[in-house]
Amino acid sequence: MQKHLSFRPHNAAPFVQRLSQSAAAIALATAVMFGPAPAVAQGLFAPAVTVNDAVVTNYELEQRARFLTLLRDPGDPQKKAREDLILDRLKLDVLAQAGIEPTEEEIVEGMTELAGRANLSLQEFLNVLGQNGVAPETLRDFTRVGIAWREYIAARYLAQARPSEEEIDRAMGLSGSGGVEVLLSELIMPINAQNAAQVEDIAQQVSRITTTGAFSQAAQQYSATATRQSGGRLPWMPLTNLPPQLQQVVLGLRPGEVTAPLPLDGAVALFQLRDLRETSGAAPSYAAIEYAAYYLPGGRTPEALAAGTKVINAIDTCDDLYGVAKDQDPSVLDRETLAPAEIPQDIAIELAKLDPNETSLALTRNNGQTLMLLMLCGRTAEVNADASRESVGNALTQQRLGAFADSLLEQLKADARISDE
């Protein structure tokens, strides 16, 4: 369940106001996106996808897509809904064989917890969903599968996932070797339906590069980020600045090697390790990262980029963005304080390059139609050594459980019979 959620407001009042004021706009957008229900009602409950012997209906696809749209989940909501529901069917088959079924109390508690993240009661949350065409059963099914799957994965893999004391020491930089800094180069290319084949072909070629000169040349030719002028070269940065999922990938590289293409929202990223060095003292560990995202229409058009640059020149801190967004729809500005592992990967990668109050115009949303002005507000360091040690151990455990779960789902999907109706 938590994997897909982004309801983590900076403060409750603006978030509740945003949900209320944006309800009509989102309802209109989803009506346009998914079409008028009465005209297709007779086909809503027809099979859309068959997964082994289980069926996903058109209604379920529409409902999940509406739900993801309301949550502002990155990517195409209809494609994401299809993928999520296929995985849900695979999970439900495993859960049925294992005899795992959450109690009614657990399901309601999970739904209430989700509502509480927006500082709403469960009934208030259901009202907001209803205003946007999402049935209570959609939230219930989403919650039920999430709770049961976490219970199953923990029961099956927890003993293997727990780190040793030595592994926690290494993760915290306490093993005597200090922390680690990395010197990376980046190449990030926008991707859409029109250029997908070309971008994927280029990405595969770049991933096979083994020299810094060749990667630099490719970045200058293909990258869409500001670093393209310098061949994609980034300065030294602590490994812990990177999103947790990217840290392990980078540590597996030798200098000159390039990551496999990493899918982002509307883009593909590749990173080359140029060098790695140990530093004295423990590596910095962050409990939370605060950032703001201001959305401008137009994607990466010259007009939108010029408007974004104008905003950047007018602000000094994240608080200044409230003045910029004044009198606009509340949905144009998000401000989040999240644990590093909870930040969307494309945002986390950009934040890793920024110091507090620095900005980026590298990202888009809404299939490239909306430009994101991203600003790092600050990083909150871990201050309690014991709490930090516990959190690192928990983070390693959760990371490994997630990897076990992903691997299992990949195998289940590979073995499944999946067909569109």
C-alpha positions as CSV (number, residue, x, y, z in Angstrom):
1,M,0.0,0.0,0.0
2,Q,2.5,2.6,1.0
3,K,4.6,2.1,-2.1
4,H,2.1,4.1,-4.2
5,L,1.1,6.9,-1.8
6,S,2.1,10.5,-1.9
7,F,-0.3,12.0,0.6
8,R,2.3,13.5,2.9
9,P,1.5,17.2,3.3
10,H,3.8,19.9,4.6
11,N,1.0,21.1,6.8
12,A,-2.6,20.0,7.0
13,A,-4.6,23.1,6.3
14,P,-3.3,23.9,2.8
15,F,-3.5,20.2,1.8
16,V,-7.2,19.9,2.9
17,Q,-7.9,23.2,1.1
18,R,-6.1,21.9,-2.0
19,L,-8.2,18.7,-2.0
20,S,-11.4,20.6,-1.6
21,Q,-10.7,23.4,-4.1
22,S,-9.2,21.0,-6.7
23,A,-12.1,18.5,-6.6
24,A,-14.0,20.1,-9.4
25,A,-11.0,20.5,-11.6
26,I,-9.8,17.0,-11.0
27,A,-13.3,15.6,-11.6
28,L,-13.4,17.5,-14.9
29,A,-10.0,16.3,-15.9
30,T,-10.8,12.7,-15.1
31,A,-14.1,13.0,-16.9
32,V,-12.3,14.1,-20.0
33,M,-9.6,11.4,-19.6
34,F,-11.8,8.5,-18.9
35,G,-15.0,9.5,-20.8
36,P,-18.6,9.7,-19.7
37,A,-19.5,6.7,-17.6
38,P,-23.2,6.3,-18.7
39,A,-22.3,5.8,-22.4
40,V,-20.0,2.8,-21.6
41,A,-21.7,1.5,-18.4
42,Q,-22.7,-1.7,-20.1
43,G,-19.0,-2.5,-20.8
44,L,-17.5,-1.3,-17.5
45,F,-17.7,-4.8,-15.9
46,A,-16.5,-6.6,-19.0
47,P,-13.0,-8.2,-18.7
48,A,-10.1,-5.9,-19.6
49,V,-7.2,-8.2,-18.7
50,T,-7.0,-11.8,-17.8
51,V,-4.3,-12.9,-15.3
52,N,-4.1,-16.7,-15.2
53,D,-7.7,-17.5,-14.3
54,A,-8.5,-14.1,-12.7
55,V,-10.1,-11.2,-14.4
56,V,-9.5,-7.4,-14.2
57,T,-12.6,-5.5,-15.4
58,N,-12.8,-2.2,-17.2
59,Y,-14.4,-0.7,-14.1
60,E,-11.5,-1.7,-11.9
61,L,-9.1,-0.2,-14.4
62,E,-11.0,3.1,-14.5
63,Q,-11.3,3.3,-10.8
64,R,-7.7,2.6,-10.1
65,A,-6.7,5.2,-12.7
66,R,-8.9,7.8,-11.1
67,F,-7.4,6.9,-7.7
68,L,-3.8,7.3,-9.0
69,T,-4.7,10.6,-10.7
70,L,-6.0,12.0,-7.4
71,L,-2.9,10.8,-5.6
72,R,-0.8,12.5,-8.4
73,D,1.1,9.2,-8.8
74,P,3.9,9.8,-11.4
75,G,3.4,8.4,-14.9
76,D,0.4,7.5,-17.1
77,P,-2.4,6.6,-14.6
78,Q,-4.1,4.2,-17.0
79,K,-0.9,2.3,-17.8
80,K,0.0,2.3,-14.1
81,A,-3.5,1.1,-13.1
82,R,-3.2,-1.8,-15.5
83,E,0.2,-2.8,-14.2
84,D,-0.8,-2.5,-10.5
85,L,-4.0,-4.5,-11.0
86,I,-2.1,-7.3,-12.8
87,L,0.3,-7.4,-9.8
88,D,-2.6,-7.4,-7.4
89,R,-4.1,-10.5,-9.1
90,L,-0.8,-12.3,-8.8
91,K,-0.5,-11.2,-5.1
92,L,-4.0,-12.4,-4.4
93,D,-3.3,-15.8,-5.8
94,V,-0.3,-16.2,-3.6
95,L,-2.2,-14.9,-0.6
96,A,-5.0,-17.3,-1.1
97,Q,-2.6,-20.2,-1.2
98,A,-1.0,-19.0,2.0
99,G,-4.3,-18.4,3.7
100,I,-3.6,-14.8,4.5
101,E,-6.6,-12.5,4.8
102,P,-6.6,-9.2,6.8
103,T,-9.3,-8.7,9.4
104,E,-12.0,-6.1,9.0
105,E,-10.3,-4.1,11.8
106,E,-7.0,-4.2,10.0
107,I,-8.5,-3.0,6.7
108,V,-10.3,-0.1,8.4
109,E,-7.2,0.8,10.4
110,G,-5.2,0.9,7.2
111,M,-7.7,3.1,5.4
112,T,-7.9,5.4,8.4
113,E,-4.0,5.6,8.5
114,L,-4.0,6.7,4.9
115,A,-6.7,9.3,5.5
116,G,-4.7,10.5,8.6
117,R,-1.7,11.3,6.4
118,A,-3.8,14.1,4.9
119,N,-5.1,15.0,8.4
120,L,-8.5,13.8,7.4
121,S,-10.9,11.4,9.1
122,L,-11.7,8.3,7.1
123,Q,-15.2,9.7,6.2
124,E,-13.7,13.0,5.1
125,F,-11.2,11.1,2.9
126,L,-13.9,8.9,1.4
127,N,-15.9,12.1,0.6
128,V,-12.9,13.6,-1.3
129,L,-12.5,10.3,-3.2
130,G,-16.3,10.3,-4.0
131,Q,-16.1,13.9,-5.3
132,N,-13.6,12.6,-7.8
133,G,-15.5,9.5,-8.9
134,V,-13.6,6.9,-6.7
135,A,-15.7,4.4,-5.0
136,P,-15.0,3.3,-1.4
137,E,-14.4,-0.3,-2.6
138,T,-11.5,0.9,-4.6
139,L,-9.7,2.3,-1.5
140,R,-10.7,-0.9,0.4
141,D,-9.3,-3.2,-2.2
142,F,-6.1,-1.2,-2.5
143,T,-5.7,-1.3,1.3
144,R,-6.6,-5.0,1.7
145,V,-4.0,-6.2,-0.8
146,G,-1.3,-3.9,0.6
147,I,-1.8,-5.1,4.2
148,A,-1.9,-8.8,3.3
149,W,1.1,-8.6,0.9
150,R,3.3,-6.9,3.5
151,E,2.3,-9.6,6.1
152,Y,3.2,-12.4,3.6
153,I,6.5,-10.9,2.6
154,A,7.5,-10.4,6.2
155,A,6.5,-13.9,7.2
156,R,8.4,-15.4,4.3
157,Y,11.6,-13.3,4.1
158,L,12.1,-11.4,7.4
159,A,14.7,-13.8,8.8
160,Q,16.8,-13.4,5.6
161,A,16.3,-9.6,5.4
162,R,17.5,-8.7,8.9
163,P,21.1,-7.1,8.7
164,S,23.9,-8.1,10.9
165,E,25.6,-5.6,13.2
166,E,28.6,-5.5,10.9
167,E,26.3,-4.6,7.9
168,I,24.7,-1.8,9.9
169,D,28.2,-0.5,10.8
170,R,29.1,-0.5,7.1
171,A,25.9,1.3,6.2
172,M,26.5,4.0,8.8
173,G,30.2,4.5,7.9
174,L,31.2,3.3,11.4
175,S,33.4,0.4,10.3
176,G,36.6,2.4,10.4
177,S,36.6,3.4,6.8
178,G,34.4,6.5,7.2
179,G,31.9,7.6,4.6
180,V,32.0,7.4,0.9
181,E,31.9,10.2,-1.8
182,V,31.2,9.5,-5.5
183,L,32.1,11.4,-8.6
184,L,29.3,10.8,-11.2
185,S,28.3,12.0,-14.7
186,E,24.7,12.0,-15.7
187,L,22.7,11.7,-19.0
188,I,19.0,12.2,-18.8
189,M,16.7,12.0,-21.9
190,P,13.0,12.9,-22.0
191,I,10.9,10.0,-23.3
192,N,7.4,9.8,-24.8
193,A,5.4,7.7,-27.1
194,Q,6.8,9.3,-30.2
195,N,10.5,9.0,-29.4
196,A,10.5,5.9,-27.1
197,A,12.1,3.5,-29.5
198,Q,14.9,6.0,-30.4
199,V,15.6,6.9,-26.8
200,E,15.7,3.3,-25.6
201,D,18.1,2.5,-28.4
202,I,20.4,5.4,-27.5
203,A,20.1,4.4,-23.8
204,Q,21.2,0.9,-24.5
205,Q,24.2,2.1,-26.5
206,V,25.2,4.6,-23.8
207,S,25.0,1.9,-21.1
208,R,27.8,0.0,-22.8
209,I,30.2,2.9,-22.7
210,T,33.3,2.3,-20.7
211,T,35.3,5.6,-21.0
212,T,34.6,9.0,-19.5
213,G,35.3,10.8,-22.8
214,A,32.7,8.8,-24.7
215,F,30.1,9.3,-22.0
216,S,30.8,13.0,-21.9
217,Q,30.4,13.2,-25.6
218,A,27.0,11.4,-25.4
219,A,25.8,13.6,-22.6
220,Q,26.6,16.7,-24.7
221,Q,24.7,15.3,-27.6
222,Y,21.6,13.7,-25.9
223,S,21.2,14.9,-22.3
224,A,18.4,17.4,-21.5
225,T,19.8,18.6,-18.2
226,A,21.9,21.7,-17.4
227,T,25.0,19.6,-17.0
228,R,25.1,18.7,-20.7
229,Q,27.4,21.7,-21.3
230,S,30.0,20.0,-19.0
231,G,29.5,16.6,-20.5
232,G,27.1,15.6,-17.7
233,R,29.8,15.9,-15.0
234,L,28.6,16.3,-11.4
235,P,30.8,17.4,-8.5
236,W,31.8,15.1,-5.7
237,M,28.9,14.3,-3.4
238,P,28.3,12.0,-0.4
239,L,26.9,8.7,-1.5
240,T,24.1,9.2,1.0
241,N,22.8,12.2,-1.0
242,L,21.6,9.8,-3.6
243,P,18.3,8.0,-3.3
244,P,18.7,4.7,-1.5
245,Q,17.9,2.6,-4.5
246,L,20.6,4.3,-6.6
247,Q,23.3,4.0,-3.9
248,Q,23.5,0.2,-4.2
249,V,23.6,0.5,-8.0
250,V,26.5,3.0,-7.9
251,L,28.5,1.0,-5.4
252,G,28.3,-1.9,-7.8
253,L,30.1,0.0,-10.5
254,R,33.8,0.3,-11.3
255,P,35.2,3.7,-12.5
256,G,34.1,4.1,-16.2
257,E,31.1,1.8,-15.9
258,V,27.6,3.0,-16.6
259,T,24.3,2.1,-15.0
260,A,21.6,0.3,-16.9
261,P,19.0,2.8,-18.1
262,L,16.9,3.9,-15.1
263,P,13.2,4.8,-15.9
264,L,12.0,8.0,-14.4
265,D,8.7,9.9,-14.9
266,G,8.9,11.0,-18.5
267,A,12.6,10.4,-18.8
268,V,15.4,7.8,-18.9
269,A,18.6,8.3,-16.8
270,L,22.1,6.8,-17.0
271,F,25.0,7.5,-14.6
272,Q,28.7,6.9,-15.0
273,L,31.0,6.4,-12.0
274,R,34.1,8.5,-12.6
275,D,35.7,8.0,-9.2
276,L,35.0,7.0,-5.6
277,R,36.8,8.0,-2.4
278,E,36.5,7.3,1.3
279,T,36.2,10.2,3.8
280,S,37.0,10.5,7.4
281,G,34.2,10.4,9.9
282,A,30.8,8.9,9.6
283,A,28.8,9.4,6.4
284,P,25.9,11.9,6.8
285,S,22.6,10.2,7.5
286,Y,19.4,12.1,6.8
287,A,16.1,11.4,8.6
288,A,14.1,13.6,6.2
289,I,14.4,15.9,3.2
290,E,12.1,18.9,2.7
291,Y,11.5,20.2,-0.8
292,A,9.0,22.2,-2.8
293,A,7.6,21.7,-6.3
294,Y,6.0,24.5,-8.3
295,Y,4.2,23.4,-11.5
296,L,4.1,25.4,-14.7
297,P,2.1,24.5,-17.8
298,G,3.9,23.9,-21.1
299,G,6.5,21.3,-20.2
300,R,9.9,22.0,-21.6
301,T,8.8,24.5,-24.2
302,P,10.9,27.7,-24.4
303,E,8.0,29.7,-22.9
304,A,7.6,27.4,-19.9
305,L,11.4,27.3,-19.2
306,A,11.5,31.1,-19.4
307,A,8.7,31.4,-17.0
308,G,10.4,28.9,-14.6
309,T,13.7,30.9,-14.8
310,K,11.8,34.1,-14.1
311,V,10.3,32.5,-10.9
312,I,13.8,31.2,-9.9
313,N,15.2,34.7,-10.2
314,A,12.5,36.1,-8.0
315,I,12.8,33.6,-5.0
316,D,15.5,32.9,-2.4
317,T,13.8,30.3,-0.2
318,C,11.0,27.7,-0.4
319,D,8.8,30.1,1.6
320,D,8.9,32.6,-1.3
321,L,7.1,30.1,-3.5
322,Y,3.9,30.7,-1.4
323,G,3.9,34.3,-2.7
324,V,4.4,33.1,-6.3
325,A,1.5,30.6,-6.0
326,K,-0.8,33.1,-4.3
327,D,-4.2,33.4,-6.0
328,Q,-3.5,30.3,-8.1
329,D,-5.1,26.8,-7.8
330,P,-3.5,25.3,-4.6
331,S,-2.4,22.2,-6.7
332,V,0.3,24.3,-8.5
333,L,2.5,24.0,-5.3
334,D,3.6,21.0,-3.3
335,R,5.8,21.1,-0.2
336,E,6.9,17.8,1.2
337,T,9.0,16.5,4.1
338,L,9.8,12.8,3.5
339,A,12.2,10.1,4.5
340,P,14.8,9.7,1.6
341,A,13.4,6.2,0.7
342,E,9.9,7.7,0.2
343,I,10.8,10.4,-2.3
344,P,10.0,9.6,-6.0
345,Q,13.3,8.5,-7.6
346,D,13.4,11.3,-10.3
347,I,12.9,13.9,-7.6
348,A,15.4,12.3,-5.3
349,I,18.1,12.2,-8.0
350,E,17.6,15.9,-8.7
351,L,17.7,16.8,-4.9
352,A,21.0,14.9,-4.5
353,K,22.6,17.6,-6.7
354,L,21.2,20.6,-4.8
355,D,22.2,22.5,-1.7
356,P,19.4,24.1,0.4
357,N,17.5,26.8,-1.6
358,E,18.9,25.7,-4.9
359,T,16.5,24.9,-7.8
360,S,16.1,22.7,-10.8
361,L,14.0,22.8,-13.9
362,A,15.0,19.3,-15.1
363,L,11.7,17.4,-14.4
364,T,8.2,17.3,-15.8
365,R,4.9,15.8,-14.9
366,N,1.6,15.0,-16.8
367,N,3.4,13.1,-19.6
368,G,5.8,16.0,-20.2
369,Q,3.1,18.7,-20.4
370,T,3.8,20.3,-17.0
371,L,7.2,21.7,-16.0
372,M,8.3,21.2,-12.4
373,L,10.3,23.9,-10.6
374,L,12.0,21.8,-7.8
375,M,13.6,23.5,-4.8
376,L,15.5,21.9,-1.9
377,C,14.3,23.4,1.3
378,G,16.6,21.5,3.7
379,R,17.9,18.1,4.9
380,T,17.3,16.9,8.5
381,A,20.2,14.9,9.9
382,E,19.9,12.0,12.2
383,V,21.0,13.2,15.6
384,N,20.5,10.3,17.9
385,A,23.1,7.5,17.4
386,D,20.9,4.8,18.9
387,A,17.8,5.9,17.0
388,S,20.0,6.3,13.9
389,R,21.3,2.8,14.2
390,E,17.8,1.4,14.7
391,S,16.5,3.3,11.7
392,V,19.4,2.2,9.5
393,G,18.8,-1.4,10.5
394,N,15.1,-1.0,9.7
395,A,15.8,0.7,6.4
396,L,18.2,-2.1,5.4
397,T,15.5,-4.7,6.4
398,Q,12.8,-2.9,4.5
399,Q,15.0,-2.4,1.5
400,R,15.8,-6.1,1.4
401,L,12.1,-7.1,1.9
402,G,11.3,-4.8,-1.0
403,A,13.9,-6.5,-3.2
404,F,12.6,-9.9,-2.2
405,A,9.1,-8.8,-3.0
406,D,10.1,-7.3,-6.4
407,S,12.0,-10.5,-7.3
408,L,9.1,-12.7,-6.4
409,L,6.6,-10.5,-8.4
410,E,8.9,-10.6,-11.4
411,Q,9.0,-14.4,-11.3
412,L,5.2,-14.6,-10.8
413,K,4.6,-12.3,-13.7
414,A,7.1,-14.2,-16.0
415,D,5.2,-17.4,-15.2
416,A,1.7,-16.0,-15.6
417,R,-0.7,-16.1,-18.5
418,I,-1.6,-12.4,-19.1
419,S,-3.8,-11.3,-22.0
420,D,-5.8,-8.2,-22.9
421,E,-9.4,-8.9,-23.7
